[in-house]
Amino acid sequence: MDYEKNQYAIGSSPVDSDSNDGAVNDKRNSIGEAADIYGDIQTAEEYGYVRRGLKSRHIQFIALGGTIGTGLFLGIGKAFASAGPLSVLLGYSLTGCAIWAMMQCLGEMATWLPLPGAIPQYCARYVDPAMGFAVGWNNWYSAAITLCAEISAAAIIIGFWNEDINQGAWIATIIVVVLALNVFAVSIYGEAEFVFASIKIVTILGLLLMALVVDLGGGPNHDRLGFRYWKKPWAPMLEKVGTGDWGRFLGLFSTLINASFSYGGVEMVAVAAGEAENPRKNIPKAVKRVFWRILTFYVLGSLAIGVLVPADDPDLLADKAGGGSSPWVIACYRAGIPVLPHIINAVILTSASSSANAFLFTGSRYLFAVAQNKQAPKFLLKCTKTGVPIYCVLITASISLLTFLSVSSGANEVFSWFMNLTTIANLLTWISICIAYLQFRKALIKQNVSRDSLIFKSRWQPYTAYFALIYFSIVILFNGWTVFTKGNWSVNDFITAYIGIPIYLGLYLFWKVFKRPGFVKAEEADIWSGKAALDAEIWPEQTPRNFLEKIWFWIA
């Protein structure tokens, strides 16, 4: 490529983001990577390039708090009511294991080559350009619809305090806020997520502590709960459709869909890798913490709810204003702590706004990645002077206008539509990541790159990738099983359960027929473009000056 002779010179300067020289060097490195991907420096200069404006603390807190959304605060309640506490605990734990396995695959690829949007580019480079096209547009549509789901959830929460003001006003306000956080600079998005994630993490840890205290009888009513709600008549595993062990198994299986929605967006740390400082250090650090994040937030969170609220509490399925159907809010009322529901609802509102902010970011970067693959109009590559792909952000934000459907159909109902639509899209994304990794691994072997030389080497491969691939495939195929049982057929439920599959296949076949690309051979897979400029970067190490800084550097 024309740029090849200059790439090391452009990308070789050390970066110190806290100095003016650092800003200049960051710009040089961004040009270097963009030119290496586009094929020439003229394209990079003409259309612009994203900047590495996300600091280490931004990446770590995006990874820690990015997936704590409405699924954990709101959606989990219906799973408890229909399946029971043990089924939910097992469902979230099993899905968490598969998520950890998938993130191991993604972490290795993102550390080797951290690209904006990442996932569509990996699929196009290592598997098949048609798959990159399908994944890119599928991911964009998923992120855009999830953006609507989170805004819809925020509208539900605000109703906890005020049902008189039309929900359209709140929806418009939230759209404007998240758009403002994304259009100016990626560092503003990073700071917003740092604050949002901090609030969510502190809240979850506080709720877990509250659950322990209340369960042991330390609440205002001094009622020691223990595992009371895991005994009859509630039972830890409720029957669904069938009876006996088969009915309990089906109840457990039904929780896997809810868990998949709750984990949605866990891959966003890799999407942000293309705009992260020192990605070779910060991305592995974030991926390695996925296990503890899943254990603390989801496994312990589902266990805490299971000991505080009985599965037959009518409020779990009630269409109540605000977050009144949240199991956390119900637990506080049952424990006699009336002030906490207001705090929890405020945090859920913050959480929904945070997730909306995050999915606008990831959706725009997926669109940018598709454009970099030359599978979308070239104008989408246009970036502002601060490195924001402005048209990608505006187009993705425009989809959020669908949230105004909540005004006529009801926010709770629309939230359920969006949740069902996005879950399959998430699962297809995770399957695509596993397939891309298996091909990436073959490419490393064929091109004589030892995995022992990798900065981040994922564990137990390729078995880890195969486990996640098989698990997510099973969940996709059988996620709508209830509609095939006697007396439960529903056209609406069937469509929302499976519409994502023909959309994905349709996108894949369209590009396969339109461009007729072949499958990528492992020995010819492009595992190098964009890597040289990144390899030439030198990121200065910071040494902690005292004990407090040592703790902070460990966290962030």
HUKA-V39440 format. One record per residue. N is the residue number from 0. RES is the residue in one letter. PHI is phi as a letter, one per 40 degrees, with the letter a starting at -180 (999 if undefined). Layout:
n: (N,N)
res: (RES,RES)
phi: (PHI,PHI)
This chain:
n: (0,1,2,3,4,5,6,7,8,9,10,11,12,13,14,15,16,17,18,19,20,21,22,23,24,25,26,27,28,29,30,31,32,33,34,35,36,37,38,39,40,41,42,43,44,45,46,47,48,49,50,51,52,53,54,55,56,57,58,59,60,61,62,63,64,65,66,67,68,69,70,71,72,73,74,75,76,77,78,79,80,81,82,83,84,85,86,87,88,89,90,91,92,93,94,95,96,97,98,99,100,101,102,103,104,105,106,107,108,109,110,111,112,113,114,115,116,117,118,119,120,121,122,123,124,125,126,127,128,129,130,131,132,133,134,135,136,137,138,139,140,141,142,143,144,145,146,147,148,149,150,151,152,153,154,155,156,157,158,159,160,161,162,163,164,165,166,167,168,169,170,171,172,173,174,175,176,177,178,179,180,181,182,183,184,185,186,187,188,189,190,191,192,193,194,195,196,197,198,199,200,201,202,203,204,205,206,207,208,209,210,211,212,213,214,215,216,217,218,219,220,221,222,223,224,225,226,227,228,229,230,231,232,233,234,235,236,237,238,239,240,241,242,243,244,245,246,247,248,249,250,251,252,253,254,255,256,257,258,259,260,261,262,263,264,265,266,267,268,269,270,271,272,273,274,275,276,277,278,279,280,281,282,283,284,285,286,287,288,289,290,291,292,293,294,295,296,297,298,299,300,301,302,303,304,305,306,307,308,309,310,311,312,313,314,315,316,317,318,319,320,321,322,323,324,325,326,327,328,329,330,331,332,333,334,335,336,337,338,339,340,341,342,343,344,345,346,347,348,349,350,351,352,353,354,355,356,357,358,359,360,361,362,363,364,365,366,367,368,369,370,371,372,373,374,375,376,377,378,379,380,381,382,383,384,385,386,387,388,389,390,391,392,393,394,395,396,397,398,399,400,401,402,403,404,405,406,407,408,409,410,411,412,413,414,415,416,417,418,419,420,421,422,423,424,425,426,427,428,429,430,431,432,433,434,435,436,437,438,439,440,441,442,443,444,445,446,447,448,449,450,451,452,453,454,455,456,457,458,459,460,461,462,463,464,465,466,467,468,469,470,471,472,473,474,475,476,477,478,479,480,481,482,483,484,485,486,487,488,489,490,491,492,493,494,495,496,497,498,499,500,501,502,503,504,505,506,507,508,509,510,511,512,513,514,515,516,517,518,519,520,521,522,523,524,525,526,527,528,529,530,531,532,533,534,535,536,537,538,539,540,541,542,543,544,545,546,547,548,549,550,551,552,553,554,555)
res: (M,D,Y,E,K,N,Q,Y,A,I,G,S,S,P,V,D,S,D,S,N,D,G,A,V,N,D,K,R,N,S,I,G,E,A,A,D,I,Y,G,D,I,Q,T,A,E,E,Y,G,Y,V,R,R,G,L,K,S,R,H,I,Q,F,I,A,L,G,G,T,I,G,T,G,L,F,L,G,I,G,K,A,F,A,S,A,G,P,L,S,V,L,L,G,Y,S,L,T,G,C,A,I,W,A,M,M,Q,C,L,G,E,M,A,T,W,L,P,L,P,G,A,I,P,Q,Y,C,A,R,Y,V,D,P,A,M,G,F,A,V,G,W,N,N,W,Y,S,A,A,I,T,L,C,A,E,I,S,A,A,A,I,I,I,G,F,W,N,E,D,I,N,Q,G,A,W,I,A,T,I,I,V,V,V,L,A,L,N,V,F,A,V,S,I,Y,G,E,A,E,F,V,F,A,S,I,K,I,V,T,I,L,G,L,L,L,M,A,L,V,V,D,L,G,G,G,P,N,H,D,R,L,G,F,R,Y,W,K,K,P,W,A,P,M,L,E,K,V,G,T,G,D,W,G,R,F,L,G,L,F,S,T,L,I,N,A,S,F,S,Y,G,G,V,E,M,V,A,V,A,A,G,E,A,E,N,P,R,K,N,I,P,K,A,V,K,R,V,F,W,R,I,L,T,F,Y,V,L,G,S,L,A,I,G,V,L,V,P,A,D,D,P,D,L,L,A,D,K,A,G,G,G,S,S,P,W,V,I,A,C,Y,R,A,G,I,P,V,L,P,H,I,I,N,A,V,I,L,T,S,A,S,S,S,A,N,A,F,L,F,T,G,S,R,Y,L,F,A,V,A,Q,N,K,Q,A,P,K,F,L,L,K,C,T,K,T,G,V,P,I,Y,C,V,L,I,T,A,S,I,S,L,L,T,F,L,S,V,S,S,G,A,N,E,V,F,S,W,F,M,N,L,T,T,I,A,N,L,L,T,W,I,S,I,C,I,A,Y,L,Q,F,R,K,A,L,I,K,Q,N,V,S,R,D,S,L,I,F,K,S,R,W,Q,P,Y,T,A,Y,F,A,L,I,Y,F,S,I,V,I,L,F,N,G,W,T,V,F,T,K,G,N,W,S,V,N,D,F,I,T,A,Y,I,G,I,P,I,Y,L,G,L,Y,L,F,W,K,V,F,K,R,P,G,F,V,K,A,E,E,A,D,I,W,S,G,K,A,A,L,D,A,E,I,W,P,E,Q,T,P,R,N,F,L,E,K,I,W,F,W,I,A)
phi: (999,c,c,d,c,b,c,c,c,c,c,c,c,c,b,b,c,c,b,c,c,c,c,c,c,c,c,c,c,c,c,d,c,c,c,c,c,c,h,a,c,c,c,c,c,c,c,g,a,c,b,c,b,c,c,d,c,c,c,c,c,c,c,c,b,c,b,c,b,c,c,c,c,b,c,c,c,c,c,c,c,c,b,g,c,c,c,c,c,c,c,c,c,c,c,c,c,c,c,d,c,c,c,c,c,c,c,c,c,c,c,c,a,c,b,c,g,f,d,c,c,c,c,c,c,b,b,a,d,c,c,c,c,c,c,c,c,c,c,c,c,c,c,c,c,c,d,c,c,c,c,c,c,c,c,c,c,c,c,c,b,a,b,c,c,d,c,d,c,c,c,c,c,c,c,c,c,c,c,c,c,b,c,c,a,c,c,c,d,c,c,c,c,c,c,d,c,c,c,c,c,c,c,c,c,c,c,c,c,d,c,c,c,c,c,c,g,c,c,d,c,f,c,c,c,f,b,d,c,c,b,c,c,c,g,c,b,c,c,b,g,c,b,g,c,c,c,c,c,c,c,c,c,c,c,c,c,c,c,c,c,c,c,d,g,c,c,c,c,c,c,c,c,c,b,b,c,f,c,c,b,c,c,d,c,c,c,c,c,d,d,c,c,c,c,c,c,c,c,c,c,c,c,c,c,c,c,c,b,c,c,c,c,c,c,c,b,c,c,c,c,g,c,c,c,c,c,c,c,c,c,c,c,c,c,g,b,c,c,c,d,c,c,c,c,c,c,c,c,c,c,c,c,c,c,c,d,c,c,c,c,c,c,c,c,c,c,c,c,c,c,c,c,g,b,a,d,c,c,c,c,c,b,c,c,c,g,c,c,c,c,c,c,c,c,c,c,c,c,c,c,c,c,c,c,d,c,c,b,g,c,c,c,c,d,c,d,c,c,c,c,c,c,c,c,c,c,c,c,c,c,c,c,c,c,c,c,c,c,c,c,c,c,c,c,c,c,f,b,c,c,c,c,c,c,b,b,c,c,f,c,c,c,d,c,c,c,c,c,c,c,c,c,c,c,c,c,b,c,b,d,c,c,c,c,c,g,b,c,a,c,c,c,c,c,c,c,b,c,c,c,c,c,c,c,c,c,c,c,d,c,c,c,c,b,f,c,c,c,c,c,d,c,b,c,c,b,b,d,g,c,c,c,c,c,c,c,b,b,c,c,b,b,c,c,a,c,c,c,c,c,c,c,c,c,b)
